[in-house]
Amino acid sequence: QVQLVESGGGLVQPGGSLRLSCAAPTNIFSAYGMAWYRQAPGKPRELVAGITSGGSRNYADSVKGRCTISRDNAKNTVYLQMNNLKPEDTAVYYCNAAHPTMNLGYWGQGTQVTVSS
């Protein structure tokens, strides 16, 4: 059973910042692309940001300029730095690991992010 361990969610006021972390097993982290998805109540899960094993990044239009995804290969951890948070960013955020060529992927348990005054 592959475990992706997420942390860093919480309650923050509009305009605030949070950093999410996701730790993965070494064999997964070194070969897989990593990504953050989110799911708000009543809405489908959507991609927030992704980063390949080579470091290429992509972002949803809704978070461009406000979020940065990064990976620390020494710690087998991917981060999502979120700034200038808005109420519409409220969701459960999930870490995902996806093999670049095979139909293999894993999900974390999710971490709640709530943006509210």
KOLPA-377937 format. One line per field, with one value per residue: residue in three letters; residue number from 1; x, y, z of N, C-alpha, C in turn. Coordinates in nm, 4 decimals. Layout:
N
code: Ala;...
pos: NUM;...
n.u: X;...
n.v: Y;...
n.w: Z;...
ca.u: X;...
ca.v: Y;...
ca.w: Z;...
c.u: X;...
c.v: Y;...
c.w: Z;...
END
This chain:
117
code: Gln;Val;Gln;Leu;Val;Glu;Ser;Gly;Gly;Gly;Leu;Val;Gln;Pro;Gly;Gly;Ser;Leu;Arg;Leu;Ser;Cys;Ala;Ala;Pro;Thr;Asn;Ile;Phe;Ser;Ala;Tyr;Gly;Met;Ala;Trp;Tyr;Arg;Gln;Ala;Pro;Gly;Lys;Pro;Arg;Glu;Leu;Val;Ala;Gly;Ile;Thr;Ser;Gly;Gly;Ser;Arg;Asn;Tyr;Ala;Asp;Ser;Val;Lys;Gly;Arg;Cys;Thr;Ile;Ser;Arg;Asp;Asn;Ala;Lys;Asn;Thr;Val;Tyr;Leu;Gln;Met;Asn;Asn;Leu;Lys;Pro;Glu;Asp;Thr;Ala;Val;Tyr;Tyr;Cys;Asn;Ala;Ala;His;Pro;Thr;Met;Asn;Leu;Gly;Tyr;Trp;Gly;Gln;Gly;Thr;Gln;Val;Thr;Val;Ser;Ser
pos: 1;2;3;4;5;6;7;8;9;10;11;12;13;14;15;16;17;18;19;20;21;22;23;24;25;26;27;28;29;30;31;32;33;34;35;36;37;38;39;40;41;42;43;44;45;46;47;48;49;50;51;52;53;54;55;56;57;58;59;60;61;62;63;64;65;66;67;68;69;70;71;72;73;74;75;76;77;78;79;80;81;82;83;84;85;86;87;88;89;90;91;92;93;94;95;96;97;98;99;100;101;102;103;104;105;106;107;108;109;110;111;112;113;114;115;116;117
n.u: 0.0838;0.0761;0.1611;0.0750;0.1523;-0.0042;0.0071;-0.0514;-0.2840;-0.5654;-0.7370;-0.7644;-0.7486;-0.8965;-0.6646;-0.4503;-0.1850;-0.0836;0.1061;0.1139;0.2152;0.3430;0.4466;0.6156;0.6850;1.0246;1.0736;0.8503;0.8413;1.0709;1.0259;0.7707;0.5299;0.4135;0.1299;-0.1158;-0.4541;-0.7890;-1.1038;-1.4071;-1.7105;-1.9783;-1.8667;-1.6640;-1.3492;-1.0525;-0.7576;-0.4957;-0.2198;0.0769;0.3818;0.6530;0.8828;1.1113;1.0890;0.9242;0.6499;0.2945;-0.0075;-0.3404;-0.5538;-0.6893;-0.5273;-0.2851;-0.0026;-0.0554;-0.0019;0.2581;0.4175;0.6464;0.9290;1.1130;1.3700;1.5449;1.4004;1.1858;0.9422;0.6674;0.5569;0.2990;0.2761;0.0622;-0.0618;-0.2222;-0.4857;-0.8229;-1.1771;-1.2947;-1.1018;-1.1388;-1.1506;-1.1076;-0.7835;-0.5889;-0.3102;-0.1376;0.0183;0.1476;0.2327;0.4508;0.4176;0.2787;-0.0404;-0.0705;-0.1321;-0.1556;-0.3231;-0.3350;-0.4744;-0.6109;-0.6410;-0.7924;-0.8594;-0.9599;-1.0836;-1.1673;-1.3206
n.v: -0.1191;0.2031;0.5017;0.8357;1.1104;1.3797;1.7213;2.0379;2.1794;2.3930;2.6602;2.9792;3.3330;3.5378;3.6419;3.5431;3.2953;2.9569;2.6571;2.3526;2.0154;1.7081;1.3915;1.1210;0.7710;0.6768;0.5354;0.5953;0.8754;0.9489;0.8728;0.9381;1.1752;1.4484;1.5941;1.8378;1.8268;1.9516;1.9471;2.0896;2.1179;1.9584;1.9857;1.8741;1.6976;1.8816;1.9702;2.1422;2.2063;2.0772;1.8844;1.7546;1.4706;1.5748;1.8402;2.0158;2.2386;2.2894;2.4812;2.5404;2.7803;2.9335;2.9581;3.0531;3.2563;3.2852;3.0508;2.8128;2.5243;2.2857;2.0633;1.8656;1.6736;1.5476;1.5098;1.3703;1.5002;1.6963;2.0270;2.2736;2.5977;2.8435;3.1570;3.4749;3.3827;3.2924;3.2906;3.1101;2.9227;2.7373;2.4026;2.0427;1.9351;1.7291;1.5172;1.3784;1.1110;1.0222;0.7862;0.8457;0.7092;0.4712;0.3382;0.4132;0.5282;0.7223;0.8349;1.0813;1.1202;1.3530;1.6976;1.9519;2.2771;2.5858;2.8960;3.1786;3.4593
n.w: 0.0000;-0.1048;0.0489;0.0606;0.2396;0.3640;0.4778;0.6441;0.5916;0.6875;0.8625;0.7270;0.6857;0.4260;0.1791;0.3130;0.3651;0.2971;0.3302;0.1807;0.2316;0.1020;0.1517;0.0021;-0.0713;-0.1456;-0.3908;-0.5365;-0.5455;-0.6882;-0.9497;-1.0351;-1.1569;-0.9639;-0.8066;-0.7080;-0.6302;-0.5909;-0.4193;-0.3901;-0.1959;-0.3577;-0.6051;-0.8855;-0.8583;-0.9136;-1.0972;-0.9415;-0.9425;-1.0975;-1.1076;-1.2810;-1.2642;-1.3620;-1.3067;-1.4450;-1.4477;-1.4076;-1.3910;-1.2726;-1.4222;-1.2381;-1.0175;-1.0950;-1.0483;-0.7832;-0.6526;-0.5907;-0.6920;-0.5749;-0.5437;-0.3178;-0.3563;-0.1858;0.0409;-0.0434;-0.0882;-0.1869;-0.2328;-0.1915;-0.2160;-0.1205;-0.1795;-0.1080;-0.0575;-0.1387;-0.0651;-0.2440;-0.2772;-0.0891;-0.0024;-0.0070;-0.0280;-0.2287;-0.2581;-0.5332;-0.7028;-1.0096;-1.2526;-1.5246;-1.7715;-1.7431;-1.6440;-1.3602;-1.0363;-0.7344;-0.4397;-0.1799;0.1521;0.1770;0.2703;0.4562;0.3462;0.4458;0.3702;0.5172;0.6755
ca.u: 0.0000;0.1543;0.1047;0.1134;0.1164;-0.0232;-0.0054;-0.0439;-0.4123;-0.6165;-0.8243;-0.6874;-0.8304;-0.8700;-0.5384;-0.3462;-0.1033;-0.0644;0.1916;0.0798;0.3255;0.3059;0.5632;0.5913;0.7966;1.1345;1.0610;0.7410;0.8736;1.1776;0.9857;0.6355;0.4891;0.3367;0.0327;-0.2188;-0.5900;-0.8794;-1.2451;-1.4985;-1.8396;-2.0672;-1.7926;-1.5703;-1.2088;-0.9842;-0.6139;-0.4479;-0.0834;0.1520;0.5246;0.7080;1.0063;1.2162;1.0718;0.8319;0.5316;0.1760;-0.1016;-0.4740;-0.5618;-0.7457;-0.4264;-0.1606;0.0417;-0.0810;0.0447;0.3828;0.4435;0.7892;0.9594;1.2427;1.4049;1.6148;1.3007;1.0735;0.8264;0.6208;0.4933;0.2154;0.2706;-0.0565;-0.0647;-0.3408;-0.5954;-0.9583;-1.2793;-1.3199;-0.9974;-1.1816;-1.1685;-1.0139;-0.6713;-0.5355;-0.1835;-0.1456;0.1393;0.1084;0.3434;0.4485;0.3818;0.1891;-0.1649;-0.0530;-0.1407;-0.1892;-0.3812;-0.3292;-0.6031;-0.6750;-0.6276;-0.8919;-0.8201;-1.0771;-1.0488;-1.2853;-1.2963
ca.v: 0.0000;0.3259;0.6098;0.9753;1.1717;1.5235;1.8052;2.1811;2.2468;2.4649;2.7769;3.1011;3.4455;3.5814;3.7128;3.4719;3.1958;2.8246;2.5670;2.2113;1.9227;1.5702;1.3032;0.9973;0.6764;0.7145;0.4780;0.6658;1.0169;0.9693;0.8379;0.9796;1.3141;1.4781;1.7008;1.8701;1.8453;1.9935;1.9200;2.1665;2.0501;1.9643;2.0092;1.7658;1.7190;1.9536;1.9868;2.2732;2.2248;1.9539;1.8972;1.6272;1.4316;1.6622;1.9750;2.0993;2.2710;2.3452;2.5344;2.5809;2.9251;2.9982;2.9760;3.1076;3.3795;3.2785;2.9231;2.7584;2.3855;2.2555;1.9314;1.8494;1.5339;1.4913;1.4763;1.3001;1.5797;1.8000;2.1355;2.3697;2.7256;2.9160;3.2938;3.5533;3.2850;3.3457;3.1960;3.0065;2.8204;2.6422;2.2692;1.9400;1.9271;1.5930;1.4932;1.2699;1.0665;0.9564;0.7371;0.9213;0.6324;0.3610;0.3791;0.3906;0.6516;0.7090;0.9550;1.1019;1.1144;1.4846;1.7918;2.0583;2.4181;2.6726;3.0383;3.2473;3.5616
ca.w: 0.0000;-0.1146;0.1299;0.0425;0.3663;0.3461;0.5961;0.6188;0.5733;0.8024;0.8436;0.7033;0.6404;0.2882;0.1656;0.3847;0.2956;0.3542;0.2539;0.1936;0.2091;0.0728;0.1514;-0.0703;-0.0660;-0.2353;-0.5252;-0.6043;-0.5645;-0.7859;-1.0854;-1.0671;-1.1482;-0.8445;-0.8322;-0.6088;-0.6762;-0.4838;-0.4405;-0.3069;-0.1821;-0.4720;-0.7296;-0.9178;-0.8242;-1.0209;-1.0842;-0.8994;-0.9935;-1.1126;-1.1328;-1.3254;-1.1969;-1.4136;-1.2548;-1.5227;-1.3681;-1.4702;-1.2927;-1.3135;-1.4438;-1.1197;-0.9119;-1.1503;-0.9850;-0.6391;-0.5991;-0.6429;-0.6580;-0.5767;-0.4890;-0.2529;-0.3838;-0.0707;0.1433;-0.1077;-0.0508;-0.2775;-0.1595;-0.2612;-0.1469;-0.1658;-0.1293;-0.1439;-0.0644;-0.1551;-0.0167;-0.3441;-0.2668;0.0131;-0.0586;0.0384;-0.1213;-0.2373;-0.3252;-0.6311;-0.7713;-1.1337;-1.3341;-1.6504;-1.8907;-1.7108;-1.5784;-1.2177;-0.9614;-0.5935;-0.3788;-0.0374;0.2216;0.1676;0.3808;0.4400;0.3447;0.4581;0.3633;0.5689;0.7764
c.u: 0.0877;0.0842;0.1636;0.0628;0.1147;-0.0292;-0.0102;-0.1754;-0.4547;-0.7093;-0.7375;-0.7813;-0.8012;-0.7450;-0.4216;-0.2763;-0.1033;0.0357;0.1522;0.2031;0.2712;0.4323;0.5255;0.7080;0.8999;1.1144;0.9498;0.7863;0.9740;1.1311;0.8528;0.6239;0.4015;0.2432;-0.0548;-0.3510;-0.6711;-1.0226;-1.3270;-1.6316;-1.9271;-1.9998;-1.7002;-1.4285;-1.1383;-0.8352;-0.5829;-0.3113;-0.0153;0.2979;0.5785;0.8336;1.1234;1.2013;0.9823;0.7015;0.4148;0.0763;-0.2397;-0.4762;-0.6053;-0.6428;-0.2951;-0.1279;0.0216;-0.0238;0.1750;0.3973;0.5933;0.8114;1.1006;1.2804;1.4778;1.5170;1.1820;0.9407;0.7946;0.5417;0.4001;0.2080;0.1549;-0.0599;-0.1923;-0.4633;-0.7305;-1.0583;-1.3059;-1.2090;-1.0327;-1.2156;-1.0857;-0.9073;-0.6082;-0.4027;-0.1999;-0.0078;0.0965;0.2313;0.3370;0.4038;0.2852;0.0666;-0.1584;-0.0588;-0.1862;-0.2386;-0.3503;-0.4693;-0.6789;-0.6522;-0.7185;-0.8251;-0.9474;-1.0310;-1.1734;-1.2432;-1.3842
c.v: 0.1246;0.4348;0.7435;1.0488;1.3233;1.5947;1.9514;2.2528;2.3207;2.5775;2.9019;3.2102;3.4773;3.6683;3.6446;3.3673;3.0641;2.7499;2.4240;2.1275;1.7833;1.4875;1.1704;0.9012;0.7097;0.6626;0.5434;0.8073;1.0378;0.9495;0.8975;1.1313;1.3337;1.5952;1.7223;1.8907;1.9009;1.9623;1.9984;2.0922;2.0681;1.9859;1.8925;1.8005;1.7837;1.9649;2.1294;2.3012;2.0897;1.9826;1.7602;1.5926;1.5181;1.8080;2.0663;2.1165;2.3136;2.3809;2.5538;2.7330;2.9978;3.0244;3.0327;3.2414;3.3810;3.1531;2.8809;2.6147;2.3617;2.1173;1.9309;1.7027;1.4684;1.4456;1.3995;1.3703;1.6823;1.9015;2.2142;2.4939;2.8059;3.0526;3.3639;3.4634;3.3546;3.2445;3.0824;2.9023;2.7152;2.5079;2.1697;1.9264;1.7884;1.5919;1.3721;1.2395;0.9872;0.9136;0.8050;0.8424;0.5183;0.4136;0.3437;0.5240;0.6262;0.8442;0.9603;1.1051;1.2470;1.5685;1.9116;2.1953;2.5006;2.8171;3.1168;3.3511;3.5376
c.w: 0.0000;-0.0356;0.0899;0.1660;0.3508;0.4800;0.5522;0.5971;0.6992;0.7635;0.8293;0.6548;0.4939;0.2812;0.2337;0.2999;0.3717;0.2678;0.2847;0.1619;0.1824;0.0620;0.0857;-0.0509;-0.1733;-0.3771;-0.6048;-0.6407;-0.6765;-0.9291;-1.1293;-1.0750;-1.0258;-0.8722;-0.7095;-0.6815;-0.5592;-0.5222;-0.3392;-0.2992;-0.3057;-0.6056;-0.7594;-0.8737;-0.9433;-0.9912;-1.0410;-0.9598;-1.0026;-1.1400;-1.1705;-1.2456;-1.2432;-1.3736;-1.3370;-1.4454;-1.4563;-1.3607;-1.3550;-1.3279;-1.3168;-1.0105;-0.9641;-1.0870;-0.8346;-0.5742;-0.6667;-0.5962;-0.6689;-0.5176;-0.4323;-0.2659;-0.2668;0.0375;0.0869;-0.0799;-0.1593;-0.1958;-0.2521;-0.1736;-0.2050;-0.0985;-0.1742;-0.1585;-0.0665;-0.1018;-0.1162;-0.3514;-0.1615;-0.0500;0.0215;-0.0693;-0.1118;-0.3108;-0.4176;-0.6867;-0.8933;-1.2117;-1.4708;-1.7726;-1.8638;-1.6362;-1.4300;-1.1463;-0.8204;-0.5412;-0.2305;0.0211;0.2152;0.2918;0.3545;0.4434;0.3465;0.4625;0.4014;0.6708;0.8996
END
